[in-house]
Amino acid sequence: MKNLVQYPKFWVTILLIFLVLNSCSTLFNLPTDSERSTLGEVTQYTSKIKNLPLPNEKIVVGVYKFRDQTGQYKPSETGANWSTAIPQGTTTILLKALEDSKWFTPIERENIGNLLNERQIIRTTRKEYMPNQSNESGNLPPLLYAGIILEGGVISYDSNIMTGGVGARYFGIGASTQYRQDRITVYLRAVSTQSGEILKTVYTSKTILSTSVNGSFFRYVDTERLFEAEAGFTQNEPVQLAVTEAIEKAVHSLIVEGVRDKVWSKRVHDPNKFTRIIEEYNAEQNKNNDRLIGDKFPVSQRGKSSLFVLGEGTQIKGDYANPKMNIGGKTGFKYFITDHLNAEANVGYLTFENDNIYKANVFTTEANIEYLFFPKYKVTPYLYGGLGSLFFKSKNEFKMQLGGGIEYLFSKSLAVRLGTQYDFGFNDGWDEYVGGKRNDQSIRIGLGLNWYISNRPFKKN
């Protein structure tokens, strides 16, 4: 214990961990007590279908079966899991969405046998125990019949369509995060009971996100004492809510497309009230034509040419000791030969410096060929290489460069770039001193913006 007293950082760490653990329910929203039952959560489409303009008359619809057609079991990393990935009450979810829309009068068809049996019990009871009751008062009212039957179901559950993570560890202190995306797909169709004609079919999908964040601390505080701590939390989007949102989106699409294509023309009270809704829906459909999976892979956003500006920190690797990193930058132009490949030309300014020994301001020009790995993704890594020149005050030098990094497209045509570049000299004279057999080199780390000038450069294959 005397040794531990000599480590004030140790006791500070213990105090911090105690405070974290004491307030972990606040930080990580950990449940500490049982919760009372509440009303079910709503999705962003619940309010949309509830706020649609009302029809002249509701449409009577029957839903016999709207089931999970995937046969998919929950993914498991530890062994077989016989629990289904999709909730089995999707018919009930659809009936609730139809009721919320106020466009449909759903009638009981999923368990029609139970309804008919109960009506038969009523008739039998009245006949046996109320024999003097007139036939007219004793008859049950007729059942509603459906003008439209809704068919379809959840037809796909795709696991791990996108996974990834990032982490770092330094001297025993580390943190990491991971994510996984699954996806469900729903088809819904309206069938006329008079003719059997399929009036309208819609298709929707919804991703399901799972994330995990972890942190750890691992350090020897003494020769015989090891201190270790871990913290983390995981959040999984409920599958039931994802299924509900996809079904509600399908109901919303069925109503809007039916009004637009005049399937429900006799039911629409005021078509002008649907003008804005139909315009928004058409815009969503047009956007959907140019994507592969959700909003993750835009086709039309990276243009055929771009301008970029990059701030860089540069450090020379020459013959002198104590190299310093100085801030510089470059700007240039890219022209895309294909959606993956582009040619680049740029000019820049940088500073080579060794502390109290050497310093030189240098202008640069470069020509590169760059390759984007995933041009239809918002986030894509890239690699490039080429030739360039260095313009010193009293001389010019040629070089070769290789680089790479990651680009994130955060708006329609503007991307942020983080990258690194290594410059290889063809001689040993950058720092005015020739010593050893290795040519002079430099390393750069940069952050900047890439502005795509034109959109929709390449057609989809």
C-alpha positions as semicolon CSV with decimal commas, in nm:
position;residue;x (nm);y (nm);z (nm)
1;M;0,000;0,000;0,000
2;K;0,292;0,236;0,060
3;N;0,387;0,198;-0,304
4;L;0,039;0,295;-0,415
5;V;0,052;0,618;-0,218
6;Q;0,338;0,723;-0,441
7;Y;0,110;0,710;-0,745
8;P;-0,133;1,004;-0,726
9;K;-0,247;0,932;-1,084
10;F;-0,363;0,591;-0,965
11;W;-0,591;0,738;-0,699
12;V;-0,722;0,998;-0,944
13;T;-0,807;0,717;-1,184
14;I;-0,984;0,525;-0,906
15;L;-1,187;0,834;-0,817
16;L;-1,287;0,892;-1,180
17;I;-1,394;0,530;-1,222
18;F;-1,602;0,552;-0,906
19;L;-1,775;0,864;-1,034
20;V;-1,841;0,698;-1,371
21;L;-1,983;0,386;-1,212
22;N;-2,191;0,593;-0,974
23;S;-2,349;0,781;-1,262
24;C;-2,345;0,506;-1,525
25;S;-2,723;0,485;-1,529
26;T;-2,726;0,845;-1,647
27;L;-2,439;0,811;-1,893
28;F;-2,548;0,489;-2,055
29;N;-2,920;0,500;-1,968
30;L;-2,889;0,167;-1,790
31;P;-3,216;0,042;-1,639
32;T;-3,187;0,017;-1,262
33;D;-3,554;-0,046;-1,177
34;S;-3,838;-0,226;-1,347
35;E;-4,042;-0,003;-1,575
36;R;-4,419;0,016;-1,591
37;S;-4,602;-0,076;-1,909
38;T;-4,647;0,204;-2,161
39;L;-4,818;0,266;-2,491
40;G;-4,631;0,138;-2,793
41;E;-4,383;0,364;-2,971
42;V;-4,477;0,528;-3,299
43;T;-4,266;0,567;-3,612
44;Q;-4,217;0,866;-3,838
45;Y;-4,479;0,727;-4,077
46;T;-4,748;0,686;-3,810
47;S;-4,820;1,058;-3,816
48;K;-4,796;1,069;-4,197
49;I;-5,070;0,815;-4,253
50;K;-5,284;0,970;-3,978
51;N;-5,259;1,316;-4,137
52;L;-5,353;1,217;-4,491
53;P;-5,661;1,397;-4,633
54;L;-5,977;1,201;-4,557
55;P;-6,170;1,019;-4,835
56;N;-6,537;1,058;-4,922
57;E;-6,601;0,704;-4,806
58;K;-6,374;0,448;-4,645
59;I;-6,273;0,140;-4,846
60;V;-6,368;-0,194;-4,692
61;V;-6,062;-0,421;-4,707
62;G;-5,992;-0,773;-4,591
63;V;-5,652;-0,913;-4,494
64;Y;-5,645;-1,292;-4,479
65;K;-5,274;-1,336;-4,439
66;F;-4,985;-1,091;-4,430
67;R;-4,706;-1,304;-4,290
68;D;-4,333;-1,342;-4,262
69;Q;-4,241;-1,520;-4,585
70;T;-3,867;-1,521;-4,524
71;G;-3,831;-1,823;-4,294
72;Q;-3,531;-1,637;-4,154
73;Y;-3,398;-1,711;-3,807
74;K;-3,218;-1,459;-3,591
75;P;-2,847;-1,439;-3,677
76;S;-2,627;-1,583;-3,405
77;E;-2,251;-1,591;-3,360
78;T;-2,255;-1,856;-3,088
79;G;-2,463;-2,133;-3,246
80;A;-2,805;-2,221;-3,381
81;N;-3,088;-1,984;-3,293
82;W;-3,441;-2,108;-3,356
83;S;-3,611;-1,774;-3,287
84;T;-3,749;-1,608;-3,598
85;A;-3,590;-1,283;-3,712
86;I;-3,927;-1,130;-3,809
87;P;-4,220;-1,083;-3,566
88;Q;-4,504;-1,320;-3,649
89;G;-4,781;-1,064;-3,592
90;T;-4,736;-0,870;-3,914
91;T;-5,105;-0,906;-4,006
92;T;-5,197;-0,729;-3,685
93;I;-4,945;-0,451;-3,759
94;L;-5,094;-0,402;-4,107
95;L;-5,451;-0,387;-3,970
96;K;-5,345;-0,120;-3,721
97;A;-5,181;0,085;-3,998
98;L;-5,497;0,057;-4,213
99;E;-5,709;0,175;-3,922
100;D;-5,474;0,467;-3,847
101;S;-5,490;0,588;-4,207
102;K;-5,869;0,646;-4,185
103;W;-5,886;0,544;-4,551
104;F;-5,985;0,183;-4,492
105;T;-6,237;-0,014;-4,292
106;P;-6,051;-0,337;-4,212
107;I;-6,269;-0,639;-4,147
108;E;-6,180;-0,961;-3,967
109;R;-6,056;-1,227;-4,204
110;E;-5,741;-1,368;-4,045
111;N;-5,946;-1,564;-3,788
112;I;-6,275;-1,575;-3,976
113;G;-6,347;-1,923;-3,840
114;N;-6,359;-1,789;-3,482
115;L;-6,600;-1,515;-3,588
116;L;-6,834;-1,757;-3,770
117;N;-6,832;-1,998;-3,477
118;E;-6,927;-1,719;-3,235
119;R;-7,211;-1,606;-3,458
120;Q;-7,336;-1,965;-3,474
121;I;-7,329;-1,984;-3,092
122;I;-7,537;-1,668;-3,075
123;R;-7,796;-1,810;-3,316
124;T;-7,814;-2,141;-3,128
125;T;-7,849;-1,971;-2,789
126;R;-8,124;-1,741;-2,910
127;K;-8,311;-2,032;-3,067
128;E;-8,297;-2,248;-2,755
129;Y;-8,353;-1,989;-2,483
130;M;-8,560;-1,725;-2,666
131;P;-8,797;-1,939;-2,876
132;N;-9,070;-1,676;-2,878
133;Q;-8,842;-1,411;-3,028
134;S;-8,942;-1,311;-3,377
135;N;-8,718;-1,418;-3,662
136;E;-8,651;-1,060;-3,765
137;S;-8,523;-0,951;-3,423
138;G;-8,338;-1,279;-3,375
139;N;-8,135;-1,262;-3,696
140;L;-7,784;-1,125;-3,681
141;P;-7,690;-0,836;-3,908
142;P;-7,500;-0,939;-4,220
143;L;-7,123;-0,942;-4,223
144;L;-6,939;-0,676;-4,422
145;Y;-6,777;-0,804;-4,740
146;A;-6,453;-0,664;-4,875
147;G;-6,428;-0,483;-5,206
148;I;-6,050;-0,517;-5,189
149;I;-5,820;-0,783;-5,046
150;L;-5,470;-0,686;-4,937
151;E;-5,202;-0,949;-4,996
152;G;-4,824;-0,969;-4,960
153;G;-4,591;-0,995;-4,667
154;V;-4,238;-0,949;-4,538
155;I;-4,048;-1,120;-4,818
156;S;-3,685;-1,061;-4,719
157;Y;-3,459;-1,025;-4,416
158;D;-3,097;-0,960;-4,513
159;S;-2,840;-0,983;-4,235
160;N;-2,514;-0,789;-4,221
161;I;-2,562;-0,591;-4,541
162;M;-2,315;-0,343;-4,394
163;T;-2,076;-0,388;-4,104
164;G;-1,782;-0,190;-3,977
165;G;-1,609;-0,024;-3,687
166;V;-1,316;0,180;-3,571
167;G;-1,092;0,167;-3,266
168;A;-0,762;0,276;-3,121
169;R;-0,538;0,177;-2,831
170;Y;-0,245;0,366;-2,683
171;F;-0,040;0,248;-2,386
172;G;-0,319;0,033;-2,250
173;I;-0,601;0,286;-2,300
174;G;-0,837;0,209;-2,585
175;A;-1,182;0,255;-2,727
176;S;-1,373;0,105;-3,016
177;T;-1,710;0,120;-3,185
178;Q;-1,883;-0,125;-3,418
179;Y;-2,202;-0,120;-3,620
180;R;-2,413;-0,361;-3,822
181;Q;-2,704;-0,307;-4,058
182;D;-2,974;-0,558;-4,147
183;R;-3,262;-0,494;-4,386
184;I;-3,622;-0,605;-4,424
185;T;-3,835;-0,581;-4,739
186;V;-4,214;-0,558;-4,759
187;Y;-4,446;-0,603;-5,057
188;L;-4,814;-0,503;-5,041
189;R;-5,071;-0,540;-5,318
190;A;-5,441;-0,449;-5,351
191;V;-5,662;-0,702;-5,531
192;S;-6,018;-0,635;-5,653
193;T;-6,260;-0,898;-5,521
194;Q;-6,497;-0,846;-5,816
195;S;-6,250;-0,903;-6,100
196;G;-5,936;-1,042;-5,931
197;E;-5,735;-0,760;-6,088
198;I;-5,425;-0,647;-5,900
199;L;-5,494;-0,276;-5,870
200;K;-5,165;-0,161;-5,720
201;T;-4,843;-0,312;-5,582
202;V;-4,595;-0,124;-5,362
203;Y;-4,256;-0,221;-5,224
204;T;-4,075;-0,074;-4,925
205;S;-3,765;-0,154;-4,723
206;K;-3,617;-0,052;-4,388
207;T;-3,269;-0,094;-4,243
208;I;-3,212;-0,213;-3,885
209;L;-2,912;-0,062;-3,710
210;S;-2,712;-0,215;-3,425
211;T;-2,423;-0,025;-3,265
212;S;-2,171;-0,103;-2,994
213;V;-1,931;0,130;-2,808
214;N;-1,658;-0,005;-2,579
215;G;-1,373;0,146;-2,380
216;S;-1,096;-0,019;-2,179
217;F;-0,805;0,072;-1,953
218;F;-0,514;-0,167;-1,895
219;R;-0,198;-0,066;-1,708
220;Y;0,055;-0,192;-1,457
221;V;0,055;0,046;-1,160
222;D;0,332;-0,146;-0,990
223;T;0,556;-0,441;-1,064
224;E;0,302;-0,680;-0,913
225;R;-0,021;-0,486;-0,954
226;L;-0,232;-0,463;-1,267
227;F;-0,520;-0,220;-1,304
228;E;-0,788;-0,298;-1,564
229;A;-1,128;-0,140;-1,633
230;E;-1,388;-0,175;-1,909
231;A;-1,707;0,005;-2,001
232;G;-1,942;-0,009;-2,294
233;F;-2,295;-0,029;-2,421
234;T;-2,485;-0,174;-2,716
235;Q;-2,796;-0,040;-2,884
236;N;-3,013;-0,246;-3,120
237;E;-3,298;-0,099;-3,319
238;P;-3,612;-0,305;-3,241
239;V;-3,709;-0,529;-3,532
240;Q;-4,078;-0,483;-3,449
241;L;-4,051;-0,106;-3,496
242;A;-3,861;-0,150;-3,821
243;V;-4,132;-0,387;-3,951
244;T;-4,402;-0,145;-3,837
245;E;-4,238;0,147;-4,015
246;A;-4,194;-0,051;-4,337
247;I;-4,561;-0,161;-4,332
248;E;-4,683;0,192;-4,253
249;K;-4,470;0,323;-4,539
250;A;-4,630;0,061;-4,766
251;V;-4,982;0,170;-4,661
252;H;-4,890;0,536;-4,717
253;S;-4,747;0,452;-5,062
254;L;-5,055;0,245;-5,153
255;I;-5,287;0,540;-5,076
256;V;-5,073;0,805;-5,249
257;E;-5,005;0,597;-5,561
258;G;-5,373;0,501;-5,575
259;V;-5,475;0,868;-5,571
260;R;-5,207;0,963;-5,824
261;D;-5,298;0,681;-6,064
262;K;-5,673;0,733;-6,008
263;V;-5,730;0,391;-5,853
264;W;-5,924;0,557;-5,568
265;S;-6,057;0,845;-5,781
266;K;-6,415;0,802;-5,658
267;R;-6,299;0,816;-5,296
268;V;-6,100;1,140;-5,313
269;H;-6,290;1,433;-5,168
270;D;-6,052;1,710;-5,280
271;P;-5,768;1,611;-5,521
272;N;-5,595;1,946;-5,464
273;K;-5,514;1,846;-5,107
274;F;-5,300;1,565;-5,246
275;T;-5,100;1,783;-5,486
276;R;-4,810;1,855;-5,251
277;I;-4,812;1,498;-5,113
278;I;-4,794;1,351;-5,465
279;E;-4,513;1,591;-5,565
280;E;-4,307;1,488;-5,261
281;Y;-4,377;1,122;-5,333
282;N;-4,273;1,157;-5,700
283;A;-3,953;1,332;-5,592
284;E;-3,879;1,043;-5,356
285;Q;-3,938;0,793;-5,637
286;N;-3,705;0,983;-5,871
287;K;-3,436;0,987;-5,604
288;N;-3,493;0,617;-5,547
289;N;-3,417;0,547;-5,914
290;D;-3,059;0,667;-5,860
291;R;-2,964;0,466;-5,554
292;L;-2,860;0,110;-5,485
293;I;-2,928;0,049;-5,116
294;G;-3,113;0,314;-4,917
295;D;-2,949;0,657;-4,918
296;K;-2,603;0,512;-4,873
297;F;-2,503;0,485;-5,237
298;P;-2,591;0,798;-5,433
299;V;-2,515;0,766;-5,805
300;S;-2,559;1,124;-5,917
301;Q;-2,363;1,316;-5,656
302;R;-1,998;1,281;-5,757
303;G;-1,950;1,484;-6,072
304;K;-1,725;1,444;-6,370
305;S;-1,485;1,713;-6,246
306;S;-1,398;1,873;-5,915
307;L;-1,192;2,145;-5,751
308;F;-1,017;2,081;-5,422
309;V;-0,820;2,266;-5,156
310;L;-0,616;2,089;-4,891
311;G;-0,432;2,207;-4,581
312;E;-0,125;1,995;-4,507
313;G;0,136;1,940;-4,243
314;T;0,472;1,846;-4,402
315;Q;0,786;1,696;-4,246
316;I;1,110;1,632;-4,435
317;K;1,298;1,304;-4,392
318;G;1,652;1,397;-4,492
319;D;2,002;1,386;-4,349
320;Y;1,956;1,632;-4,060
321;A;1,812;1,556;-3,719
322;N;1,507;1,712;-3,548
323;P;1,277;1,761;-3,849
324;K;0,980;1,991;-3,782
325;M;0,630;1,971;-3,926
326;N;0,506;2,291;-4,091
327;I;0,169;2,389;-4,231
328;G;0,124;2,428;-4,603
329;G;-0,139;2,345;-4,860
330;K;-0,232;2,273;-5,217
331;T;-0,517;2,327;-5,458
332;G;-0,601;2,156;-5,783
333;F;-0,843;2,010;-6,035
334;K;-0,968;1,655;-6,093
335;Y;-1,122;1,514;-6,409
336;F;-1,294;1,175;-6,389
337;I;-1,214;0,936;-6,671
338;T;-1,450;0,677;-6,523
339;D;-1,652;0,683;-6,203
340;H;-1,354;0,515;-6,029
341;L;-1,056;0,677;-6,200
342;N;-0,957;1,042;-6,231
343;A;-0,659;1,251;-6,344
344;E;-0,544;1,527;-6,112
345;A;-0,318;1,833;-6,138
346;N;-0,236;2,059;-5,845
347;V;-0,002;2,332;-5,719
348;G;0,105;2,375;-5,359
349;Y;0,327;2,540;-5,103
350;L;0,521;2,370;-4,821
351;T;0,814;2,423;-4,585
352;F;1,103;2,188;-4,512
353;E;1,267;2,254;-4,175
354;N;1,512;2,094;-3,932
355;D;1,520;2,270;-3,598
356;N;1,795;2,539;-3,596
357;I;1,968;2,374;-3,895
358;Y;1,780;2,409;-4,221
359;K;1,465;2,575;-4,353
360;A;1,336;2,615;-4,708
361;N;1,005;2,734;-4,857
362;V;0,905;2,528;-5,157
363;F;0,644;2,556;-5,433
364;T;0,519;2,227;-5,578
365;T;0,338;2,099;-5,884
366;E;0,198;1,747;-5,913
367;A;0,019;1,526;-6,165
368;N;-0,159;1,218;-6,025
369;I;-0,383;0,931;-6,121
370;E;-0,636;0,863;-5,845
371;Y;-0,861;0,564;-5,782
372;L;-1,184;0,581;-5,576
373;F;-1,276;0,239;-5,439
374;F;-1,650;0,303;-5,383
375;P;-1,759;0,606;-5,588
376;K;-2,128;0,537;-5,525
377;Y;-2,082;0,537;-5,148
378;K;-2,086;0,851;-4,938
379;V;-1,770;0,727;-4,768
380;T;-1,493;0,589;-4,987
381;P;-1,120;0,527;-4,950
382;Y;-0,891;0,642;-5,230
383;L;-0,534;0,589;-5,351
384;Y;-0,325;0,793;-5,592
385;G;0,022;0,823;-5,732
386;G;0,216;1,034;-5,978
387;L;0,507;1,263;-6,053
388;G;0,582;1,615;-5,933
389;S;0,841;1,884;-5,896
390;L;0,978;2,099;-5,611
391;F;1,072;2,461;-5,680
392;F;1,335;2,581;-5,432
393;K;1,475;2,934;-5,437
394;S;1,786;2,826;-5,621
395;K;1,698;2,494;-5,784
396;N;1,426;2,258;-5,903
397;E;1,390;1,892;-5,805
398;F;1,172;1,613;-5,941
399;K;0,994;1,360;-5,721
400;M;0,743;1,077;-5,714
401;Q;0,448;1,068;-5,472
402;L;0,208;0,806;-5,339
403;G;-0,091;0,881;-5,120
404;G;-0,429;0,776;-4,996
405;G;-0,704;0,851;-4,750
406;I;-1,079;0,865;-4,706
407;E;-1,345;1,094;-4,849
408;Y;-1,689;1,167;-4,701
409;L;-1,959;1,325;-4,917
410;F;-2,160;1,526;-4,664
411;S;-2,373;1,736;-4,902
412;K;-2,497;1,716;-5,260
413;S;-2,159;1,800;-5,415
414;L;-1,919;1,884;-5,131
415;A;-1,688;1,629;-4,970
416;V;-1,433;1,642;-4,691
417;R;-1,102;1,458;-4,734
418;L;-0,850;1,324;-4,487
419;G;-0,532;1,177;-4,634
420;T;-0,161;1,126;-4,619
421;Q;0,109;1,145;-4,887
422;Y;0,469;1,026;-4,911
423;D;0,714;1,202;-5,143
424;F;1,016;1,014;-5,282
425;G;1,310;1,218;-5,409
426;F;1,535;1,113;-5,696
427;N;1,848;1,250;-5,519
428;D;1,978;1,344;-5,176
429;G;1,997;1,718;-5,223
430;W;1,668;1,858;-5,091
431;D;1,828;1,978;-4,766
432;E;2,152;2,099;-4,929
433;Y;2,347;1,809;-4,778
434;V;2,440;1,475;-4,928
435;G;2,506;1,205;-4,672
436;G;2,438;0,834;-4,680
437;K;2,277;0,631;-4,955
438;R;1,909;0,717;-4,902
439;N;1,743;0,988;-5,111
440;D;1,553;1,265;-4,935
441;Q;1,184;1,212;-4,869
442;S;0,892;1,384;-4,699
443;I;0,561;1,290;-4,543
444;R;0,241;1,496;-4,550
445;I;-0,090;1,474;-4,362
446;G;-0,377;1,680;-4,499
447;L;-0,741;1,777;-4,444
448;G;-0,948;1,963;-4,701
449;L;-1,257;1,999;-4,919
450;N;-1,343;1,856;-5,261
451;W;-1,614;2,037;-5,459
452;Y;-1,777;1,841;-5,741
453;I;-1,869;2,081;-6,020
454;S;-2,114;1,872;-6,228
455;N;-2,357;1,597;-6,136
456;R;-2,473;1,270;-6,298
457;P;-2,155;1,204;-6,498
458;F;-2,200;0,833;-6,559
459;K;-2,505;0,622;-6,636
460;K;-2,592;0,322;-6,426
461;N;-2,486;-0,010;-6,573
